[in-house]
Amino acid sequence: MDFIAQKYEEFNAEIHSIEKRIEEGIGLRSELSYRIEEALLRTIRNWRLRSVERFFITIDPLSYKYKEILPRATTDWDFPTDGYEYYTALYVSPPSSLHFTAAPRCILCKYTGTTALRDGRVVTYMYRMSVYAGMGITFRNQEPVGNVSLDNTYYWRAYAESVDLEKSVGGVKTIIDYEKVYPPEDTWFKVRVTWWSVPGVGIVLRTEKYDGDWVQWCRDFLDISDEWKDSSINRVGIAMTDWASGGSFFDDTEIWG
């Protein structure tokens, strides 16, 4: 099974799992929890894999020509002018990972279908040399294509001994919610961060970590203001939010929506 087919098989299995959770009320103890899960199911049914941060190729058995399956990361993302590099000594998939060497820095996907994602998901591997290296996923980012910034955006952040949901409006940051979960250091770990609007409730952020299977890492975070839900620009990216020695690394980053 090729990479793309495997991803969609896992995705369809997740949809069935959500359907079962709603039908049987697994872990759903309130009317609000049902509303959140039902909104997720309605939203996620229409999603597809929008971008993957690496270059996949297959060989046509008749012509032996390489065929591109998904776009190249280096041409389909906006990068800062400095503070990052491709690092060939530490990666999940060869030949390299993305290494942030300064903070705050972010990269934003500009591939068609990723620049107006009100609801969506990022799946990525992360590695940090220090617990004080802040690693982030930026979503509903309001920067137009060609620019990068964390001035107007939501972002998920792993920092020190917790993960949190933050919002920056005009460069003024607010921590909306957080929970202590002790993100690892000096090792790769894989996260799945999903956000979606729930009518009459707000924006919900769910954090999952891969430990042989996907497990919810902390409680769902909620912002009733549901900022930028009607914006025509809602970009997605990855970031280093807080500097610490050694920086932070990302690899095999998927965007769904």
C-alpha positions in Angstrom: 0.0 0.0 0.0 1.4 3.4 -0.9 1.7 6.3 1.5 -1.4 8.2 0.3 -3.6 5.1 0.3 -2.4 4.2 3.8 -3.2 7.7 5.1 -6.8 7.5 3.8 -7.3 4.1 5.2 -6.3 5.4 8.6 -8.5 8.5 8.1 -11.6 6.4 7.2 -11.0 4.2 10.2 -11.0 7.3 12.4 -14.4 8.4 11.0 -15.8 5.0 11.8 -14.4 5.4 15.3 -16.0 8.8 15.8 -19.4 7.4 14.6 -19.1 4.5 17.1 -18.2 6.9 19.9 -21.3 9.0 19.2 -23.6 6.1 18.7 -22.5 4.3 21.9 -21.8 7.5 24.0 -18.2 6.4 24.6 -16.6 9.0 26.9 -19.4 11.5 26.2 -20.8 12.6 29.5 -22.6 15.8 28.7 -24.7 17.5 26.0 -21.8 19.7 25.2 -19.5 16.7 24.6 -22.0 15.3 22.2 -22.3 18.6 20.3 -18.5 18.8 20.0 -18.2 15.3 18.7 -21.1 15.6 16.3 -19.7 18.8 14.9 -16.3 17.1 14.4 -17.9 14.3 12.5 -19.8 16.6 10.2 -16.7 18.6 9.5 -14.2 15.8 9.1 -16.2 13.9 6.6 -15.3 16.5 3.9 -11.6 16.6 4.6 -8.8 15.4 2.4 -5.0 15.4 2.7 -4.0 18.8 1.4 -0.2 18.8 1.7 2.7 16.7 3.0 6.1 18.1 3.9 8.3 15.8 1.8 8.7 14.8 -1.8 7.0 11.6 -2.7 7.7 9.8 -5.9 6.6 6.5 -7.5 7.9 4.7 -10.5 5.7 4.1 -13.5 6.4 0.4 -14.3 5.9 1.0 -18.0 8.0 4.1 -18.5 10.1 4.1 -15.3 9.5 7.8 -15.1 9.1 9.4 -11.7 5.7 10.9 -11.0 5.1 13.5 -8.3 2.3 12.6 -6.0 2.3 15.6 -3.7 4.0 19.0 -3.9 7.5 19.8 -2.9 7.8 21.3 0.6 10.5 23.8 -0.4 8.4 25.5 -3.1 4.9 25.3 -1.4 5.7 27.0 1.9 6.5 30.6 2.8 9.7 30.8 4.9 11.2 33.6 7.0 14.4 35.3 5.8 16.5 33.6 8.5 16.3 31.3 11.5 15.9 27.9 9.9 17.8 25.3 7.9 17.4 21.9 6.4 19.2 19.5 8.8 20.6 16.3 7.4 21.9 14.8 10.7 18.5 14.4 12.4 15.3 13.4 10.6 12.4 10.9 10.5 12.4 10.6 6.7 15.6 11.2 4.7 17.2 13.4 3.6 16.5 16.1 6.2 14.2 17.7 8.7 13.3 21.4 9.2 15.4 22.9 12.0 14.5 26.2 13.5 17.6 28.0 14.7 15.9 31.2 16.1 12.5 32.2 17.6 9.9 33.2 17.1 9.9 31.9 13.5 7.2 30.1 11.5 6.7 28.7 8.0 3.2 28.8 6.3 1.9 26.5 3.6 0.9 28.3 0.5 -0.2 25.3 -1.6 -3.7 25.5 -3.2 -6.3 24.3 -0.7 -4.4 25.2 2.4 -4.7 29.0 2.6 -8.4 29.2 3.7 -8.8 26.4 6.2 -11.3 27.5 8.8 -11.2 23.9 10.2 -8.3 21.5 9.8 -5.6 19.4 11.2 -1.8 19.1 11.3 0.0 15.8 11.9 3.7 16.2 12.4 6.8 14.8 14.1 8.6 17.1 16.5 11.9 17.1 18.3 13.3 19.6 20.8 16.7 19.7 22.5 15.4 21.4 25.6 12.1 21.5 27.4 12.2 25.3 27.0 12.1 25.2 23.3 8.6 26.2 22.4 7.2 24.3 19.4 4.0 25.5 17.7 1.4 24.8 15.1 -0.2 28.0 13.7 -3.7 27.9 12.3 -6.2 30.5 11.1 -3.1 32.5 10.5 -4.1 35.8 8.8 -0.9 36.5 6.8 -1.4 36.7 3.1 0.6 34.4 0.8 4.2 35.6 0.5 4.4 36.6 4.2 5.1 34.9 7.5 4.2 36.1 10.9 2.6 35.0 14.2 1.0 38.4 14.8 -2.6 37.4 14.0 -3.2 33.7 14.6 -4.2 30.9 16.8 -1.5 28.5 17.7 -1.0 25.3 19.6 2.2 25.3 21.7 4.3 22.7 23.5 6.5 24.4 26.0 8.3 23.4 29.2 5.9 20.9 30.9 2.6 21.7 29.1 0.7 22.2 25.9 -1.6 25.2 25.4 -3.9 27.1 23.1 -2.8 30.6 22.4 -4.1 33.5 20.3 -2.2 36.5 19.0 -4.2 39.5 17.9 -2.1 42.4 16.6 0.9 40.8 18.2 -0.7 40.7 21.7 -0.7 37.1 22.9 -3.3 35.5 25.2 -3.0 32.0 26.7 -6.6 30.6 26.4 -6.1 27.3 28.1 -3.3 24.9 29.0 -2.6 21.5 30.6 0.5 19.8 32.0 1.4 16.8 29.8 5.3 16.8 29.8 6.2 16.9 26.1 9.3 14.8 25.5 12.8 16.2 24.8 15.7 14.6 22.9 13.4 12.3 21.0 11.0 12.4 18.1 7.3 12.4 19.0 4.3 12.6 16.8 1.2 14.8 17.4 -2.1 15.3 15.7 -3.7 18.7 16.3 -7.2 19.3 15.1 -9.4 22.4 15.3 -13.0 22.9 14.3 -15.9 25.3 14.9 -18.9 24.2 16.9 -21.9 26.4 16.2 -23.0 28.3 19.4 -19.9 27.0 21.3 -16.7 28.3 19.7 -13.5 26.8 18.3 -12.4 23.5 19.7 -8.7 22.4 19.7 -7.9 18.7 20.2 -4.4 17.3 20.9 -3.5 13.7 20.3 -0.1 11.9 20.6 0.9 8.7 18.8 1.9 5.9 21.1 1.3 2.9 18.8 -2.2 4.4 18.3 -3.6 7.8 18.6 -4.5 8.8 22.2 -5.9 12.1 23.4 -3.1 13.9 25.2 -5.0 16.4 27.2 -8.6 17.8 27.4 -10.1 19.7 24.5 -9.4 23.5 24.6 -12.1 25.9 23.7 -12.3 29.6 22.7 -15.8 31.0 22.6 -14.7 33.9 20.4 -14.0 31.6 17.5 -11.7 34.2 16.0 -11.4 34.5 12.2 -14.0 31.9 11.5 -15.3 33.9 8.6 -12.0 35.2 7.3 -11.1 34.5 3.6 -7.5 33.9 4.8 -6.9 31.1 7.2 -3.4 29.7 6.7 -1.6 26.8 8.5 2.0 26.3 9.4 4.6 25.2 12.0 6.6 27.3 14.3 9.3 27.7 17.0 7.7 30.0 19.5 10.3 30.2 22.2 14.1 29.9 21.8 16.2 27.4 23.8 19.6 25.9 23.0 19.6 23.5 20.1 16.4 24.7 18.6 13.5 22.5 17.4 12.9 20.2 14.5 9.9 19.1 12.4 9.5 16.3 9.9 6.8 14.5 7.9 4.2 17.3 8.4 0.7 16.6 7.0 -2.1 19.2 6.5 -5.7 18.0 6.4 -8.8 20.1 5.8 
